[in-house]
């Protein structure tokens, strides 16, 4: 049965408009993105098939272009649309945290850092550079490493902070393993960075580790 033959309150698009996007399942949201199914398969059934193929919504969203385009009902045009949607989401999150003092919106910072760092398959170290009112100047990825480590150079962090006239920093890196617990090495490099930045009157407010489903804050743990 075609989706157009379904009762109006069961159609994904109408359901979203009536009840809000949060009420839709992953398959229903994906079906709206797909817009149409393929011969003999509705958009919702195609969405379910794709979620099963990739192992879930996140895996589909983070799949390579090659893997994405090989799936039935997808292709380069859909891949381009998806990347545009994901980038708009990241920019929306950035705009949200740019509005004021980041210390007033820790959850927004977590969401932004997850969007920026969670999908990497290797460790990536980044910084949010802030002005003296803790407003965002820039987010920048600084160091790329391997699956379980990234070399971080305090001198380069200080150099970048000074070039941006930053007064404070929030450090961030991901753990590709998915486990966000700080390691001894994480704690050691954080202390080295704190010491280096203190010499030029730049304060490190926090270091956040992005895992699979959580973000651990050094400040909340009393580690900084």
C-alpha positions in Angstrom: 0.0 0.0 0.0 1.3 3.4 -0.9 1.8 6.0 1.9 -0.8 8.2 0.3 -3.3 5.5 1.0 -2.5 5.5 4.7 -4.7 7.3 7.2 -3.5 10.9 7.4 -2.4 10.7 11.0 -0.1 7.8 10.2 1.7 9.4 7.3 5.2 10.6 8.4 4.9 14.1 7.0 1.4 14.8 8.3 2.3 13.2 11.6 5.3 15.5 11.9 3.2 18.6 11.2 0.5 17.6 13.6 2.5 16.1 16.5 6.1 17.4 16.0 9.3 15.7 14.7 10.1 14.3 18.1 7.2 11.9 17.9 8.5 10.2 14.7 10.6 7.0 14.6 14.0 6.9 12.9 12.4 5.2 9.9 9.6 7.8 9.6 12.2 10.7 9.8 14.3 9.0 7.2 11.3 8.4 5.0 10.6 12.2 4.9 14.2 12.8 3.9 13.9 10.1 1.1 10.6 11.5 -0.1 9.9 8.5 -2.3 10.4 4.8 -2.2 11.5 2.4 -5.0 9.4 0.2 -7.1 7.2 -2.0 -4.9 8.6 -0.5 -1.7 7.2 2.5 0.2 9.5 5.3 1.5 8.9 4.0 5.1 9.7 0.4 4.2 12.8 1.6 2.3 13.8 3.6 5.3 13.5 0.5 7.5 15.5 -1.6 5.1 18.3 1.1 5.0 18.4 1.3 8.8 18.8 -2.5 9.0 21.4 -2.5 6.3 23.6 0.2 8.0 22.8 -0.9 11.6 21.0 2.3 12.6 20.4 5.9 11.9 23.8 7.2 13.1 25.7 4.6 11.1 23.8 5.6 8.0 24.4 9.3 8.6 28.1 8.8 9.1 28.6 6.3 6.3 31.1 7.0 3.5 29.9 8.3 0.2 30.7 5.0 -1.5 28.7 2.9 1.0 25.8 5.4 1.0 25.5 5.5 -2.8 25.6 1.7 -3.1 22.4 1.3 -1.1 19.1 0.9 -3.0 17.1 4.2 -3.3 20.1 6.4 -2.5 22.8 8.0 -4.7 25.1 11.0 -5.0 22.2 13.5 -5.0 20.8 12.1 -1.8 24.3 12.0 -0.3 24.8 15.7 -1.1 21.5 16.6 0.4 22.3 14.6 3.6 25.7 16.3 4.0 24.0 19.7 3.6 21.5 18.8 6.3 24.2 17.7 8.7 26.3 20.8 8.1 23.2 23.0 8.7 22.7 21.2 12.0 26.3 21.8 13.0 26.0 25.5 12.1 22.8 25.9 14.0 24.5 24.4 17.1 27.4 26.8 16.6 25.0 29.8 16.3 23.3 28.7 19.5 26.6 28.8 21.5 27.8 32.0 19.9 25.0 34.0 21.5 26.5 34.4 24.9 28.6 33.1 27.8 29.3 29.4 27.1 29.4 28.7 30.9 25.6 29.5 30.9 24.9 26.7 28.3 27.0 23.7 29.0 24.6 21.3 27.4 24.7 23.3 24.1 28.5 23.0 24.2 28.2 19.3 24.6 25.8 18.9 21.7 28.1 21.0 19.5 31.2 19.1 20.3 29.5 15.8 19.8 28.3 17.0 16.3 31.9 18.1 15.5 33.9 15.2 16.8 32.0 12.0 17.4 32.1 10.8 13.8 35.9 10.7 13.5 37.5 7.3 13.4 40.8 8.7 14.8 41.5 10.9 17.8 41.1 14.6 17.0 42.0 17.4 19.3 40.2 20.8 19.0 39.6 24.0 20.9 36.8 26.5 21.3 38.6 29.9 21.5 36.7 32.4 23.6 36.8 36.2 24.3 36.9 37.7 27.8 33.2 37.3 28.1 33.4 33.6 27.2 31.8 34.1 23.8 33.0 32.0 20.9 35.6 33.5 18.7 36.3 30.3 16.7 36.2 26.5 16.9 39.2 24.8 15.3 40.5 21.3 15.0 44.2 21.4 15.7 45.7 17.9 15.8 44.8 14.6 14.2 46.1 11.3 15.5 45.5 7.6 15.4 42.7 5.4 16.6 43.8 5.8 20.2 46.1 8.8 20.5 46.8 12.3 19.2 50.0 14.3 19.7 49.2 17.7 21.2 51.7 20.5 21.2 51.0 23.2 23.9 53.2 25.7 22.0 50.8 25.5 19.0 47.7 25.9 21.2 49.2 29.0 22.8 50.3 30.4 19.4 46.7 30.0 18.0 45.1 31.5 21.1 47.3 34.6 20.9 46.7 35.0 17.2 42.9 35.0 17.9 43.3 37.3 20.9 41.5 34.6 23.0 41.1 35.1 26.7 39.9 31.5 27.4 39.7 28.1 25.9 37.6 25.0 26.1 39.7 22.0 25.0 38.0 19.0 23.4 38.9 15.7 21.9 37.2 12.5 21.0 37.7 8.9 22.0 37.0 6.7 18.9 36.5 3.7 21.3 33.3 5.4 22.4 34.4 5.4 26.1 34.7 9.0 27.3 36.6 8.3 30.5 39.7 10.5 30.8 43.0 8.6 30.7 46.2 9.4 32.6 47.6 10.8 29.4 44.6 13.0 29.0 45.0 14.4 32.4 48.8 15.0 31.9 48.4 16.9 28.6 45.6 19.0 30.2 47.9 20.1 33.0 50.6 20.9 30.5 48.2 23.0 28.5 46.9 24.8 31.6 50.5 25.7 32.7 51.5 26.9 29.2 48.4 29.0 28.8 48.8 30.6 32.3 52.1 32.1 31.1 50.2 34.2 28.6 47.1 34.9 30.7 44.8 32.6 28.8 42.5 30.5 31.0 41.5 27.0 30.2 37.9 26.6 31.4 37.3 22.9 30.6 38.5 19.9 28.7 35.7 17.8 27.3 36.1 14.3 26.0 33.5 13.1 23.4 32.5 9.5 23.5 29.9 7.5 21.8 26.9 8.6 23.9 28.3 11.0 26.5 30.7 13.9 26.9 32.8 14.0 30.1 33.8 17.4 31.5 37.1 17.8 33.4 35.7 20.8 35.2 32.7 18.8 36.5 35.0 16.0 37.6 37.3 18.4 39.4 40.2 17.6 37.2 40.9 21.1 36.1 
